[in-house]
């Protein structure tokens, strides 16, 4: 088992109102088999033993499913590897002697609560505005009772893979949430169950994005590049189409 020595520059901010700064820490003999979050656990254990405040960061399943973890690692959301969450990033992708800069996801809509811990409830409010199906479907139907074209089913499943981590917002130059919202709109508008509220959904979710303070999409494609689930920006084109169609007929 190989190990590496690291210098960490981590954003420390005691609360939302305080000014933050980058503090420097050194870690020796970090196993390359560790995940990035396990490395932070080692740092926090060291800080606790020294009587210092541990680094606050979000995490839950640590299996790339929940979307809770996230940080900017050397300028990239979730770090340098493609289609992995921060908890799936392993220390074997770094070299001994590296200096790693770790910052929270930054967006006007993601206020920092403490250190690397941010408030992503703006994404929840976008979902609450229209990312659901309220039609009464009765009992649980058989999975094969509603015919769905294979392509539509696959596209809907691809969109539904979004875990709402916010990496797309953090890496977007404008702090846009279009990839997130478009994935949620796409997964429902492609399926029969989502047709009843299709137009209202697109208008409501776009309006909520604007209210939360997210920026506008300018097709920089940074969102797609850092998405841990490989969500395509083709969903953004679909959202635009859904929105314009809804505005023409309902607005």
N, C-alpha and C positions, 0 to 999 in steps of 0.2 A: 504494500500500500504506500503510494507516494504522497508527499505533503508539500505545501508551499507556504511561503511567508508573504504577507500582504500589508499594504498601507491602505487604510480606508479613510476617505473624506466623506463624512455623513452629515446631512442637513439636520441640525438640532433646533427645535423651536418649541418652547414650553407650552404655548397655547396659541389660539387663533389671533389674539391681539398683539402678541409679542413679536419683536424682530428676530429673525432666525440667522443662523450662520453655519458654516461648514466646520465641524470639529474633526480633528485627525486622530486616528487610532491605529495601532499596529497589532497584528495577530501573527503568531508563529505556529508552525507545524499544523496547518489546516489541511485535513485530508481532502484529496481530490475527489473522493467518493461522496463528499457532503453535497447537499443541495445549498443553494444560496441562502435560504432561510435558516438552515441548520448552522451555517457559518455565522449568521446574525445571532442565533441562539448562543453560540460559543462566546461571541463578543458580549452579549448581555449578561451571561454568567460571570464573565471576567469583571464587567463593570459593577455588578451587584456585589461581588466579593470585595471590590475596592471601595464600596460604600457610595458609588455613583449611580445616577439615574440611568436605567437601561433605555435603549432606543425603542421607541414605540413604533410598531408596524402592524399592518393588518394581515391576518392569515386565518385559515380555517381547515379545509380538507387536506391541503398540501398534496393534492393529486391532480391539479390542473382542471378542476371541475367547478368549484364554487365561485371563482372570480373575485375573491376577497383580496388576495395579495397583489402587490404591484408597486413598483418604484422605477425611477429613471436611473439606469445603470450606465455610466459613461455616455450619457446623452441619448440613450435609447430605452424606450419603455419595455420592461421585462428583460432587458439585457441584450447581448449581441446575437443570441441564437434565434433562428426562425421558428415560429409557431410553437413556442413554449411559454408557459407562465413563469413568474419569478420562482415559484416553488419547484418547478421542473428544471430550472437552470442549475447546472452542476459546476463545482469549482474546478473540474478538469479542463474547463474552457478558459481558464486564466493561467497565467504563468507566475512563478515565484518572483517576487520583487515588484509585481504590478502595484500601481496605485489606482484604486477603484473609487470613483466619485458616485455617491448614492444620494439621490434627491427624491422628494415626493412627486407624484403626478401633479402637474401644474395646469390649472385652468381657473378662470374666473368663477366657473360653476362648481369647482371642487375646492372649497376652502380647507386650508390645513388645520387640523385639530391639534396635532402634536407630532413633531418630528416627521416621520414618513406616513403618518396616519392622516387620511383625508376624509372628507364628507362627500360621499358619492350619491347621496339621496336624491339629487337632481335626476339621475337616471331612473330611479324608482318612480318619480313623479311623472316622467314621460310615459312609462308603462301604465301608470294609473290613469293617465289621460285617455288612453285608447288601446293599449296593447293587450286586449283580452277579448273573449267571445262571451256575450251575455245571453245569446239565444238559448231558450229552453230546449235541450236535446233529449229530455226524458232519461230513460235508463241508459246504461253504458252499451253502445252499439257494438256489434261485431266488427272487428277490424277490417273485414273484407266487404262489409255491407254498402259502403260508399265508394263507388269506382272513382279513382283518381289517376290521371295519366302519370306514367312512370317519371317523365321528366319533371312535371310539376311537383311530384312527391319528393324527388331528389333535391330540387332547388329549395323547397320549403325546409327540408331537413338540414341542408347546408346552412341556411339562414338561421335556423333554430339552434345551431351550434354556438351562437353568441352567448358568452357567459357574463356579459355586462361588467367587465373588469375596468373599463375606462381607458385602456391603453390607446385606443384610437383617438380619443379626445386629447390625451396628454402629448402625443407626438404630432398632432395636427398644428401647423403654424397658426391657425386661426382658432384653435380650441373648439372645433366643430364636433357635434355628436351625430353627424349624418350617417356614419356607418352603423352605429348602434341602432339608431331609430329605423333606418332602412331595413336592417335585418329583422327587427321586430314586426315591421309592417309587411315585409315580404313573406315571412313564414305564415302569416294569416291570410293575406290577399291571394295567395296561390292555392289555398284549400277551400273546399265548399263551405266548411264551417265558418269561415271568416268573411263571407260575402255580405251578410246582412248589414254590418257596420263598416263596410269597406271604405266608403267615401268619408264618413265622419271620422274614422280612425286616422286617416292620412292628415286631414285638416287639424284635428285635435293634437296629434303628436308633434306636428311641425310648429303649431302655435305654442305648445308647452316648451319646446326647445328654445324658441325665441324668448319666452318669458324667463327661462332659467339663465339666460346670458351666454349661451353657447354661440360661437362664431359661425360664419358662413363657410360652406364648402367651396374650395377653389381648385379641386382636382389635383392636389399635390400628391395624392396617393400614399402619404405617410401612414394613414390609418390602416390601409391594407397591408403595408409592409411590416407593421408591428403587431397585427392582430394575432393572438396566440391560437386562434381557431381557423385562420386562413379565410375569413369572411371577404368575399369579393366586393369591389366597388360597383359591380354591376347592380347590386342591390340599391345603391344610391340613385342610379338611373331609373330603377323601377319606382323608387319612392317619389322622385320628381314627376314621373309620369302619373302616378296615382294622385299626387297632390294637384297637379294642373287639371286633370280630368275632374277631380272633385270640385275644384274651385269654379270650373266652367259650368257644372251642372247643379251644384249645391250652393256655391258661394253667391 
